[in-house]
Amino acid sequence: MTQRTLPVREDRWQPADRIFDGVIARAVTNSEDSEARDGTAEMMAGALLLSVLFLVIMKGAGSATAALAVCGLLGGLGFLYMVNSARPAQRDRRQALQELGGPGAMPAGYLVHAKAWEAGMSDYVAGVPESQLLAAAELCDIFPGTVNDLLRFVANVAIHVPAGRHTNAGDVRRRAYELIHVGKPIVIDYAKSAPKLPTPPPESK
């Protein structure tokens, strides 16, 4: 699957949260570690064993040619086995963010977070039209919900905004601005009327 390009906001804003950022960084690191095994250690051990085997066969048979033929055959078979066994299993990169409920359950702002994008957000939004993705990126900093909620909101706005022909990147960006123009006032009004989060009790001394 072709990865989407991280949408970059005009103001280059990205969310910053110590807890979320730490969990995402750990998820990316774990994903990279699982794919780091390349079979180098196994190949070095195999080469050492073949060298010993070569000396044993040459001494026993008295023929370097026979030793080379046997070791070459065994080396080739061993190489193919190690390449296949060392090949990392294909991972569903969406699983990297399951600790946070998956990409769609993250706060809307993380739609434009570079590390979240590496950890599976790019795959998650693979089916979102480019104009809607660009519009969502510009609204994500003020949207009071999750990435899923934001994408659904923008998709609903798109249903009610007539779309012209998208023949080039300029048309796509103009379409995105139309969606932002309609959707932003709705988001702002909702944010004003949305109930405030409860104030945590003061810490006891």
Buried (B, 14 or more C-beta within 10 A) or exposed (E): EEEBEBBEBEEEBBBEEEEBBEBBEEBBEEBEEEEEEEBEEBBEEBEEBBEEBBEEBBEEEEEEEEBBEBBEEBBEEBBEEBEEEBEEEEEEBBEBBEEBEBBBBBBBBBBBBEBBBBBBBBBBBEEBBBBBBBBBBBBBBEBEBBBBBBBBBBBEBBEEBEEEEBEEEEBBBEBBEBBBEBBBEEBEEBEEEEEEEEEEEEEEE
